[in-house]
Amino acid sequence: MGAGNRSIKKDLSFLQRPEIFHPLSQIDIPPPFRAPAPAAPDANKDTATLHTLLRKGHYQRAAILAAQQLTRLPSSVSSTSPTQILTLFYIRLACLTLLQQTALAAQESKALEDLSSPFYRDGGPGGGGTTPPHLAPWELRVLAVRLQAIGWADWRRGVEGYYELARECRAEWARERARARANKVGARRQARRWRRRLAEVGQLVCHALVDMGDVPAAARFLEAQRRARRGGAANFDARPNDEDEDEDGDDDDDDDGDKGDARDEGDDMGLGAQLALLYLRMGNVQAAANAVAEVEGPASSVVQEGGTE
């Protein structure tokens, strides 16, 4: 196949099989999300209708509509618009999770099989020797790791999946930093995005360890992250290096820089608080107190004062 062919068709019709999707019972839906007299959504309506349901919090109807659209889309769409198929699949799984139907979502997520497979890559050259872009939304890839770990009853598989995503985050972050140094438009914004994704994946590794019942391992993981962050070489956080910012702190193409900065400021506090909670769960009150004492900011004084009353 020619190196210049970047549009390789992927047949995702296996994700459109009706037997994948389970019916939703009103009884199993939490009362706040139950739709009174839920008329079946019209699968022929456009995507805007689906996003309206999501915006209004009608997750049950959105889940039903997403499944209906998936099963009724023409077979040609599965090869010409794989991103549309995968986005609908993400909406379906996310809505089921919000509806506390995690077990159903876990079973349905199995249909995706291995999202880290080259099959889900664009297939064309990534440019400059880079990995071809992934067809699935990042949010689907992250959610599928947890759901498939539940579905296959294999949390170690979930941890491995998060580490695989972390490797990609680090590679993409390094690539965007190199592009930023070459003054490429949008590179700094993308670098910050991959940096935040890396930190979020680290949090998910910790959560997976807790779900496995290995709380001590989760605490050791957070301790390692905290020590590495202070040394400027954290596995799951690139924040200590400020090369993602312009010299004057500006980036004209950044549409979420303020929110990103706010998240960064709360990272240290959140890490210390989570570590304290893990130590408390282990019964190690002194270690929890030490973790809180090291947290900088107003919240730490509030916690310490409350604990001495």
Secondary structure, DSSP 8 states (H G I E B T S, - for coil): --TT--------GGG--GGGS----TTTS-GGG--SS-----TTS-HHHHHHHHHTT-HHHHHHHHHHHHHHS-HHHHHH-HHHHHHHHHHHHHHHHHTT-HHHHHHHHGGG--TTSGGGB--S--STT----BSS-HHHHHHHHHHHHHHTT-HHHHHHHHHHHHHHHHHHHHHHHHHHHTT-TTHHHHHHHHHHHHHHHHHHHHHHHHHTT-HHHHHHHHHHHHHHHHHT--TT--TT--TTS-TTS--TT-SSHHHHHHHHHHHHHHHHHHHHHHHHHHT-HHHHHHHHHT--SHHHHHHHHHHH-
